[in-house]
Amino acid sequence: MATIKLNKDKKEARKKHIAILGSTGSIGTQALDVIRKNTDLFEAEVLTAQDNADLLIKQALEFNPNTVVIGNEALYDKVATALQPAGIKVYSGLKSICSVVEMESVDIVLTALVGYSGLQPTIKAIGAGKSIALANKETLVVAGELVTNMALENKVNIIPVDSEHSAIFQCLVGEGYNPIEKIILTASGGPFRGRDMEFLKTVTKEQALKHPNWSMGAKITVDSASLMNKGLEVIEAKWLFGVEAEQIEVVIHPQSIIHSLVQFEDGSIKAQMGLPDMKLPIQYALAFPHRIKSDFPRFNFADYASLTFEKPDIKTFRNLGLAYYAMQKGGNVPCILNAANEIAVNEFLKETIRFVEIPEIIENCMEKVQYIASPSYEDYVNTDSETRRMAKSLK
């Protein structure tokens, strides 16, 4: 029997220099935790934030990046004054974020911005030939065909950071010549799993923000409660893994231990498992193709008497069905879905609409905004703007 020899030298000759877009958010702060524990492998080259100037300053003083960008231009003076003694370059605004990802010193761009805001910087980074660690699913939801074609043309790797897509990616490593029969995305079901429409009519913002397993930002937590997050992930999976709608299944898995599965043509299923901890897929994306040692908590089968699965309730949680429709319709419809959802979720968080009105606003926009079968980048920009205006008028 042949012996498989593993390459034990997993450290690369040079540190990987990381640009973290959204360093003050949930993914960004956990990515810095990974860098903090692996300073021999990674270096924070660029940090960006939108409004959280205080935390951005604190992070910059600790990690001493080459450059920081504060998205909110009104906060530029505050950040620049604080970091001037450290000699850290400071810029502001979206144009600066799009410019810094093209820096020659950047090896990997971790896109951890929220929503549509991640699209333009990701496109710029791909155009510059940078490897992408993608934590912004909306980039592929809005413009999946455009982005994936650009990545192929520029020979750029897009490594997913979402736990579900990272799980699928890990299951596919070494399976390049074996066609996928089906992808199975797992979902916790969120805080309202098993609840009916009558209950959803009365839910509060505080209830929606209490996810049972994961600690995330407000927008993605509400998306998880409405199952829109899983709908966005379905669309993202289509573009990441080159599959069709009928090859993507969603199952509710309340324990969040199996992060997703891949079924192959012979009927075999591979799954990636572990405790719910976003630092694991972040570290995997930054270190790929190597796995590096970590002190993350380990899963113990003895702690889980059973792992359970059930079908999602698409009738009650309509957003998942709307996402499947958008994916099947194609064109600019996923862009409409995403923009309408971002506005609706924001209005829910401001308590100007009810939770059950989120899918109503999305569906209304999908019916009324002009359909474009083969959109250009400018079409996506215009669709996003038009949809946001319409969604705000419907609240």
C-alpha positions in Angstrom: 0.0 0.0 0.0 1.4 3.4 -1.0 2.2 5.9 1.7 0.9 9.5 1.2 3.5 12.0 2.0 2.3 15.4 3.4 4.2 18.6 2.9 5.0 19.7 6.5 6.5 23.0 5.5 3.3 25.0 5.5 4.8 28.4 6.0 5.5 30.5 3.0 8.7 32.4 2.5 7.1 35.8 2.7 4.3 37.1 4.9 1.0 37.7 3.1 0.0 41.3 3.2 -3.7 41.7 3.8 -6.1 44.6 3.0 -9.1 44.3 5.2 -12.1 46.3 3.9 -14.4 46.7 6.9 -11.8 46.1 9.6 -14.1 47.4 12.4 -17.0 45.0 11.6 -17.6 41.5 12.9 -15.6 39.7 10.1 -12.9 42.4 10.1 -12.2 42.3 13.9 -12.1 38.5 13.8 -9.7 38.6 10.8 -7.4 40.8 12.9 -7.6 38.2 15.7 -6.3 35.7 13.2 -3.5 38.0 12.1 -2.7 38.8 15.8 -2.0 35.1 16.5 -0.1 34.5 13.2 2.2 37.5 12.9 4.8 35.3 11.2 2.4 34.6 8.4 0.2 37.6 7.9 0.5 41.4 8.1 -2.3 44.0 8.0 -1.3 46.2 5.1 -4.5 48.2 4.7 -7.5 48.8 7.1 -10.7 50.5 6.2 -13.9 51.5 8.0 -16.9 53.6 7.2 -17.9 55.4 10.5 -16.1 53.7 13.4 -13.2 56.1 13.5 -12.3 55.3 17.2 -11.9 51.6 16.6 -10.1 52.1 13.3 -7.6 54.4 15.1 -7.1 51.8 17.8 -6.6 49.0 15.3 -4.1 51.1 13.2 -2.0 51.9 16.3 -1.8 48.2 17.2 -1.2 46.7 13.7 0.7 49.6 12.1 -0.7 49.2 8.6 0.8 51.0 5.6 -2.5 52.8 4.9 -6.0 53.3 6.5 -9.1 54.7 4.8 -12.1 56.1 6.6 -15.1 55.9 4.4 -16.9 58.9 6.0 -15.0 61.9 4.7 -16.2 64.0 7.6 -14.0 61.9 9.9 -10.8 62.2 7.9 -9.3 64.9 10.1 -9.9 63.0 13.3 -8.2 59.8 11.9 -5.4 61.6 10.2 -4.5 63.7 13.4 -4.5 60.6 15.6 -2.3 58.5 13.2 0.1 61.2 12.0 2.7 60.5 14.8 2.7 56.9 13.7 3.5 57.7 10.1 0.5 55.8 8.8 -1.0 57.1 5.5 -4.7 58.2 5.9 -7.3 58.6 3.1 -11.0 58.9 3.0 -14.0 58.1 0.8 -15.0 55.3 -1.5 -12.6 56.3 -4.3 -9.7 55.9 -1.9 -11.0 52.4 -0.8 -11.1 51.4 -4.5 -7.5 52.8 -5.0 -5.8 51.1 -2.0 -6.9 47.6 -3.1 -4.7 48.1 -6.2 -1.5 48.8 -4.1 1.4 46.7 -5.2 2.1 45.7 -1.6 -1.3 44.0 -1.1 -1.5 40.3 -1.6 -5.0 39.5 -0.5 -8.1 41.7 -0.2 -10.6 40.6 2.5 -13.9 42.1 1.4 -15.9 42.4 4.6 -17.9 45.5 3.7 -21.7 45.4 4.3 -24.0 44.9 1.3 -23.7 46.6 -2.1 -20.8 48.8 -0.9 -18.5 45.8 -1.4 -19.0 45.5 -5.2 -16.9 48.3 -6.6 -13.8 47.8 -4.4 -13.9 44.0 -5.2 -14.1 44.7 -8.9 -11.1 47.0 -8.6 -9.1 44.4 -6.6 -9.9 41.7 -9.2 -8.8 44.1 -12.0 -5.5 44.6 -10.2 -5.0 40.8 -10.0 -5.4 40.5 -6.2 -6.5 37.3 -4.5 -10.0 37.8 -2.9 -11.2 36.5 0.4 -14.9 37.2 0.0 -17.0 37.8 3.0 -19.4 40.1 1.1 -21.9 37.8 -0.5 -23.8 40.7 -2.1 -20.9 41.2 -4.6 -21.9 38.0 -6.3 -25.6 38.3 -5.7 -25.7 41.7 -7.5 -23.2 41.0 -10.3 -22.2 37.4 -10.2 -21.6 36.9 -13.9 -19.6 40.1 -14.3 -17.4 39.4 -11.2 -16.7 35.7 -12.0 -15.9 36.5 -15.6 -13.5 39.2 -14.5 -11.8 36.7 -12.0 -11.3 34.2 -14.8 -9.9 36.8 -17.2 -7.5 38.1 -14.5 -6.7 34.6 -13.1 -7.8 35.7 -9.7 -8.8 33.3 -6.9 -12.0 34.1 -5.0 -11.9 32.2 -1.7 -15.2 32.3 0.1 -15.3 33.3 3.8 -18.9 32.7 4.6 -19.0 29.6 6.7 -21.3 27.7 4.3 -19.4 28.5 1.2 -16.1 27.9 2.9 -17.4 24.5 3.8 -18.4 23.7 0.2 -15.0 25.0 -1.0 -13.2 22.8 1.5 -15.3 19.8 0.4 -14.3 20.4 -3.2 -10.6 20.6 -2.7 -9.1 17.6 -4.6 -12.4 17.0 -6.4 -11.7 19.2 -9.5 -12.6 16.5 -12.0 -15.6 15.1 -10.2 -18.9 16.9 -11.2 -21.2 18.2 -8.4 -24.6 16.6 -8.3 -26.0 18.8 -5.5 -24.9 21.4 -3.0 -26.6 21.4 0.4 -26.5 24.7 2.3 -27.3 24.4 6.0 -29.1 27.1 7.9 -29.7 27.4 11.7 -33.2 28.6 11.0 -32.5 31.8 13.0 -34.4 32.9 16.1 -37.9 32.3 14.6 -37.5 28.7 13.5 -40.8 27.0 13.8 -42.8 30.2 14.3 -45.9 31.0 12.2 -46.9 34.1 10.3 -49.1 35.4 13.2 -46.0 35.4 15.5 -43.9 37.1 12.8 -46.4 40.0 12.6 -45.4 41.1 16.2 -41.7 40.4 16.4 -39.4 43.2 17.6 -36.0 44.4 16.5 -34.5 43.0 19.7 -36.0 39.6 19.0 -34.7 39.5 15.5 -31.2 40.4 16.6 -30.9 37.4 19.0 -29.3 34.8 16.7 -29.2 31.4 18.5 -25.7 30.4 17.3 -23.7 33.1 15.6 -22.5 36.6 16.6 -22.9 38.9 13.6 -23.7 42.4 12.5 -27.2 43.8 12.7 -28.0 43.5 9.0 -26.9 40.0 8.5 -28.6 38.9 11.7 -31.9 40.2 10.5 -31.3 38.5 7.1 -30.7 35.3 9.0 -34.0 35.7 10.9 -35.9 36.2 7.6 -33.9 33.5 5.7 -32.8 36.2 3.2 -29.3 35.5 4.2 -29.7 31.9 3.0 -31.3 33.2 -0.1 -28.4 35.4 -0.8 -26.0 32.4 -0.2 -27.9 30.3 -2.7 -27.3 32.9 -5.4 -23.7 33.3 -4.3 -23.2 29.5 -4.5 -24.4 29.5 -8.1 -21.6 31.8 -9.2 -18.9 30.5 -6.9 -19.3 26.8 -7.8 -20.9 26.9 -11.3 -24.1 25.1 -10.5 -27.8 25.7 -11.4 -30.7 26.5 -9.1 -32.0 22.9 -9.1 -28.6 21.7 -7.8 -28.8 23.9 -4.7 -30.8 22.7 -1.7 -31.3 24.4 1.7 -31.8 22.4 4.9 -32.4 23.7 8.4 -29.7 22.4 10.8 -30.3 24.1 14.2 -27.1 23.0 15.8 -24.9 24.8 13.1 -22.2 22.0 13.3 -22.3 20.8 9.7 -21.6 24.0 7.8 -22.6 22.6 4.4 -22.3 19.6 2.2 -21.6 18.5 -1.4 -23.1 15.5 -3.1 -21.3 13.9 -6.0 -22.5 11.9 -9.0 -21.8 8.6 -7.3 -24.1 9.5 -4.4 -21.3 10.2 -1.9 -21.7 13.3 0.3 -18.9 15.2 1.9 -19.5 17.6 4.8 -17.3 20.1 6.7 -18.0 20.2 10.4 -16.9 22.3 13.4 -18.1 24.6 16.1 -19.7 27.8 14.9 -16.7 30.2 14.8 -16.0 32.5 11.9 -12.3 32.7 12.6 -11.9 29.2 11.2 -13.1 30.1 7.6 -11.3 33.4 7.8 -8.0 31.8 8.7 -8.6 29.1 6.0 -9.2 31.8 3.3 -6.1 33.8 4.3 -3.8 30.8 4.6 -5.1 28.8 1.6 -3.9 26.4 0.3 -2.4 25.5 3.7 -4.1 24.8 7.0 -2.3 26.3 9.9 -2.5 25.3 13.6 -5.1 27.1 15.7 -6.3 27.2 19.3 -10.0 27.4 18.3 -12.3 25.3 20.4 -12.7 21.7 19.1 -16.0 20.0 18.4 -16.7 17.0 20.6 -19.4 14.5 19.5 -20.1 13.6 23.1 -21.4 17.1 23.6 -24.1 16.7 20.9 -26.6 13.9 21.5 -28.0 14.4 18.0 -27.7 16.5 14.9 -31.1 17.3 13.3 -32.3 18.5 9.9 -35.6 19.8 8.5 -37.0 21.5 5.5 -37.2 25.3 5.5 -40.7 26.8 5.7 -40.7 28.9 2.5 -44.4 29.7 2.9 -43.8 31.6 6.2 -40.3 32.8 5.4 -40.9 34.1 1.9 -37.5 35.7 1.3 -35.9 32.4 0.5 -38.4 31.7 -2.2 -37.9 35.2 -3.6 -34.2 34.6 -3.8 -34.7 31.4 -5.8 -37.0 33.3 -8.2 -34.4 36.0 -8.6 -31.7 33.5 -9.3 -33.8 31.7 -11.9 -34.9 34.9 -13.6 -31.3 36.3 -13.7 -30.3 39.5 -15.3 -30.7 42.4 -12.9 -33.3 40.8 -10.7 -30.9 39.6 -8.0 -29.6 43.2 -7.9 -33.2 44.4 -7.3 -33.7 41.8 -4.6 -30.5 42.9 -2.8 -31.2 46.6 -3.0 -34.8 46.3 -1.8 -33.7 44.0 1.0 -31.0 46.4 2.2 -33.5 49.3 2.4 -36.3 47.1 4.0 -33.9 45.7 6.7 -32.6 49.2 7.5 -36.2 50.5 7.9 -37.0 47.5 10.1 -34.0 48.3 12.3 -35.2 51.9 12.5 -38.6 50.5 13.5 -40.5 52.2 10.7 -41.8 48.9 9.2 -42.7 45.5 10.6 -40.7 42.3 10.1 -43.4 40.8 7.8 -43.2 43.9 5.5 -39.6 43.1 4.5 -40.6 40.5 1.8 -43.6 42.7 0.7 -41.3 45.6 -0.2 -38.8 43.2 -1.9 -41.5 41.5 -4.0 -43.1 44.9 -5.0 -39.7 46.2 -6.2 -39.0 43.0 -8.2 -42.3 43.4 -10.0 -41.9 47.2 -10.7 -38.2 47.9 -11.5 -37.4 47.4 -15.1 -35.9 44.0 -16.0 -32.6 43.9 -17.9 -31.6 40.5 -19.2 -27.9 41.2 -19.8 -26.9 44.1 -17.6 -23.6 46.0 -17.8 -21.9 47.4 -14.7 -23.7 50.8 -15.3 -27.0 48.9 -15.4 -26.3 47.4 -12.0 -25.5 50.8 -10.6 -28.7 52.3 -12.0 -30.8 49.4 -11.0 -29.5 49.6 -7.4 -30.3 53.3 -7.2 -33.7 53.0 -8.8 -34.6 50.1 -6.5 -33.5 51.9 -3.4 -35.7 54.9 -4.3 -38.7 52.7 -4.9 -38.2 50.7 -1.7 -38.0 53.9 0.4 -41.2 55.1 -1.2 -43.0 51.8 -0.3 -42.2 51.9 3.5 
